[in-house]
């Protein structure tokens, strides 16, 4: 291995794709059990590696020298083998977090900052916040989260814990609504792209930032160390937008018969993306159609199965997802689909809806009245389906691409 990443669980890492886009070289994932570190470093069969959870402190004894930043943070996430064979440990987290702030247009100078968590990532945030001139920096340990709500003057919250990270994306470390002076919310997590914490902050109209920008900036900084070639914030910015667009799911919501499946298939074909129809996935995995489940087991049973499908496919990336008409009725479905996706509401007149004998589409007017507020609340973007399929497709394509 020339360049790569070590950690315990790496199957969902986006680092190889990021390094490929930044410089095009091969970048390997090397998952290691805790007792695998000694043998790995005894071989020293690498030129440069990144280090992730849970080994950022554990690798320090294997380094022959540390940068001042690594010493200050007390953790190492980048190791380079020098020409004499010695290992140099550095930490690119502060540079990554600074880029994250700059990219989102969030200032910490003069602000009351609340940092959730007290580990290495938290220390990174604290260092940068102090350097930027924050008015105050309050750190809340994971075992004492209830105390955070006493800091009502908080203006910026940074989640520096794994709470809300895949596969336990339903967790939320803080309720933004309980901070009346809050202006911005940041989450160092990048999977999902929009954690529950960030979703709640966005609903309040706050500035937000996710951890993907930090991850890309960290990669750029490590590439400079690995290769000696310039790789800076301009490179990170160049890669970030298309990467985010490619990772984002395109999620279609709307009334039954509004055209979600037909539009979704066309978008997927043109965009070279996998297409997922949640109703079809339910049938494929249960052996029963949605109609059969509704008629034999009832709507509650169908919604439970639907929720599992929304969580499963919402956690993946780069897809086009067509939902069932009632998927938005459950808040947890919307949150799961929003985690990595942007929701497009297809509005279509009631008289134009194709019912196809759907059990819940008997009284369309009543059904539309009940569901419209849910579509409005869930939608990130919206298009009107006025029977011109080509116009519908082009509008949707422009909104997503």
N, C-alpha and C positions, 0 to 999 in steps of 0.2 A: 504494500500500500504506500503510495507516494503522499497523497493528501486524503483526509477523511475525518470521520467523527466517531468518538467513542462515548458510550453511555450504556445504560442498562436496557432500556426499551426504545428502539429506534425505528420500529416498523412504519411509523407515520411521519417520519422526519421529511421536511421539505428542503433540507440543506443541499442534497445533490443537485436538484433542479436549480437552486439559486446560484451555486458555484458554476454550474454549466452556463447559465445565462450571463454571469458576470465575466467569466474568462474562458469557458469552454473546455476545461481540463476534467479528467476523471476524478471523481470524489466518491470515496467508498464509505459505507456505513459499517461500523465494527461494534456490534453489541457485545458487551462483556458482563459476565457475572461479577459480583464483588471480589471473588477470589481470583479473578483473571487478570487483575492489574499487574501483579509482580511479573508474571511471565511476559505480558505484553511489553512492559518497559524494559525487561531484560533483553528482549530481541531488538528493540529500537528500530523496527523495520518500517520506518516512515520518515518523510521529510518534514511534514507539518500536520498537526491534528487539532481539531476542535474538541472540546470536552463539554459534555452536558450532564444533566441530572443522572445520578447522584454523586458524581465524582469530582466536582470542581474544587473541593477541598482535599479530597483523597489523593489527588495527583501531585500536590505540592511537594511531598518528600522526594518524588522522582525527578524533580527539576533541579538542575545545577545552579540556576540563577533565576531570579524573578524581577520583573519590571517594577517600578515604583507604584504603578497603578495596581498591579496584582497584589503587592504588599498592602496597599491601602484598603483594597476591597476585601482582602483575605481569601481570595479565590482565583483560580486559573481556568480560563476557557479556551486558551490558545497556547499550543506548545510547538516550538520550532527547533529542529535539530540543526545546530550550527555546523560549520565546516570542520570543526575539531571534534565533532561527535557529542558535544555537550548539549543539554536540553535547556532551552530558555522559555520560561512561563510568563504569559502576559494575560491581561483581561481586557477584552474589547467592549464589555458591557457599558461603561460610561459613555464611550463614543456612540454606541448604538442608541442609548437612551436619549442622548442629546439630539441625535438625528430624528428620533421619534417625535420629540417635542417640536423641533423646527418644522418637520413635515406637516404637523397638525396645526401649526401656528399657535402653540400654547406657551405662554410665558409663566415662569415661576417667580420672577423678581417681584418682591413685595407681597407675595401671596402666602396665605396660610395653607400649608401642604400637609395632608394626612397620608401616611404610607402604611398600607396593610401588609403585615408580615415583617419578620425580623431576621431573615436569612441573608445570603449573599446578594441576591437580587435587590433586597430592601436597602442594603448598605450602598449599592450602586446608586439607587435613586436618591438616597440621603446626600451622598457626596455631590452629585450634580445639582441638587436643589440648593444646597449651601453655596456652591460655586456660583449659581445663578442669582443669588441674593434673595432667596425666599425669606419672608418675614418670620415664619416659624415652620419647623418640621416635627410633626408628631408621629411617632411610630407605635402601631398597635400590634401586639403579639397575637398569634392565632388563638391562644387560649383565653384572650381577654377582649374579643371582638365586641362584646356588649358595651364596652366603655367608649367605643368610638362615637356613639350618638350624643355624648356629652360635649363634643367639640362642634357646636352648631355654627361656629364662624368659619368652618373649613371652606376653602375656595377651590382647592384641587385635591382629588383623591387618586392615588396610584395603587392599584392592586399588584403587589409583588409576591403573591402566593399562587399555588396551583389551583386554588378554588375556582371552579368553572371551566377547567381544562378538560378536553376529551380524554377518557370516555365518560367523565362525570360532568358533562356540560350543563346539567340542570342546576348545579350549585351556583349560588350568588353570594359573594362575600359581604356586600353592603347594599343598603337601600338608598339610592340617591335622593329620593323624595324627602328623606329625613334630615337633609342638610339644606336649609333655606338659602344659604349664601353660596352654594356650590356653582362653579362656573365651568369646570372641566373634569372629565373622568378619563383615566388612562389605565389600560390593562396590559401587562407584559405578556399575557397569553396570546398566542397566534393561532391556536387550533382549539375551538372555532375562531373565525375571524371576528365575529361579533358575539362576545360572551353575553350571558344574561345581564351582567353588570353594565356592560356598554349599551345593550339594548334599552335598558331602563333609563340610562342617562340620555340617550338619543330621544326617547319619548318626551323628555323634559326640555329638549332643544339645546342641550349642553354640547360643548365641544368635546370630542372624544378622539382617542387614538388607540389602535390595537398593536399587538406586538410584532406584526409582520414587518413593519418598517424598521424596527429595532433589529430583527433577525437579519434582514438584508444588509443593513449598515454594519452589523457585526461581521458578516461574511466578507464584505468589502475590505474592512480593516484587517481581517485575518489573511486575506489574499495578498495584501501588501507585505505582510510579515513573511508569508510562505515563499513568495516569488521574488520579492524585492522590486516588483514593478508597481507603478502608481495605480491605485484603485481607491477612489475617494467617494465623497458624497454625491458627486455628479453621476458616477457609475451606479450608485445605489438608487438614486432617483430615476435613472433611465430604466432600470430593471423593475422597480417596484410597481408602477402602474400596470404594465402588461401582465405581470405575474399575478397581481390581485385580480385582474379581469379574468385571467385563465382559471384561477382557483374558484372564483365565484360560481355558485349554482344559479341557474336561471329558473325561477319557480313561478309557475302559472297557477293563478287562483281565479275563481269565478263560478257562476251558477252552472249546474248541470246543463250540458248542451251548448255552452258558450263557445266551444271550439278549442279548449285547452289541449286536448290530445292531438288534434290535427295541426295546430300551430306549433306545439312542442316538437312534433316529429320533423317539421320543416326547419325549425330553428336548429335542432340538433344536427340535421343533415348538413346544413350550410356551415355550421360552426364546427363540425367535426367532433361533436360531443356525444357521450352516451345519453340515451333517452330513457327516462324512467316514468312510467305511468303508475301512480300509487295504487289505483284500483286494480290494475292488471297484476301488480306485484302481490296484492292481497289474494287474488284468485290463484296465482301461480304457487303461492306458499301454503294456502289452505286447501286448495282443490275445489273451492266453492266460489261462485261469483258473488259479487256484492249483493245482488238481488236475492240470491239464495240465503246468504247470511242474514240479511235484513228480515226476510220472511220467516225463517226458521229459528233464528236465535235472538232477533230483535236489534234495534238500533244501538243500544248500549254495548252489546258484544261487538258489533261492527266497528264502533268508534274506538274500542280498546285495541283492536287489531290495527286499525288505521293509525293510531298514535304510535304503535311500535314501528310501523313502516316509515312514518314521518321522522322518527328519531334515527332510524337506521340510515336512511338515505340522506337526511339532512346533515349527518355527520361526514358524509363524503364530499368531494369537491369536483368541480369542472363538469357538472351534468346539466341537463335540462330536465326539470321535474314537473309533470302535470299532476296536480292534486285532484282529489275528489271534491265535489262541490261543497261538502260540509266540513272539510278538513280544518277550516279556519274557526270553527265553532269552539274548539278547545285551544286555550291560550298556550298550553305546552306544545301543541303542534306548530303554531306560528313561531314560537321561540326556537324550536328545534330547526325549522326550515330557514329562519332568519340567521341562524348561527353562521352558515357559510353561503347564504343565498340572498338574492334580491327578489322580492315578490312583485309580480306583475299581475294586476287585476284586469281581466278582460270583461268589460261591461258590454252586455248585449241586451237588446230589447226583449221583453218577455215573450212577445209574439213570435220572435225568431228562434227561441230556444228549442232545441231538439230533445224531446223527452224520452223517446225510444222505450217507453214502458217502464221507466225508472220508478220504483215504489214511492220515493219521496218527492216526485215531481208532479203529483196529481193536481195540487192547488199551487200553481207557480207564483201567482200574485202574492199569496200569503207567505210562501217560502222565500220569495225575494225580499219582502218587507222585513222578515226576521233576519236574514243573512246579510243584507246590505251594510248595516253598521259594522259587522265583523269584517267584511271585505274592505271597507273604508279604513278601518283601524289597522288592518294587517298590511295593506298595500304600500310598497315603497314607490311604485310607479303605476301608471294606469293607461290603458288604451280603450277606445270605443270600437266595438265591432259592428260596423254598419253594413254588413253583407258584402263588403268589398274585401275579399280575402287577400288580394295582393297588397292593398293598402295596409291592412292589419299586419301582415307579415313584415312589410318594410318598416312600419312604425315600431314594431316590437324589436326588430333587428337594430334599428338606430338607437333605441333606448338602452339596449344591452351592450352593443359593440362600440 
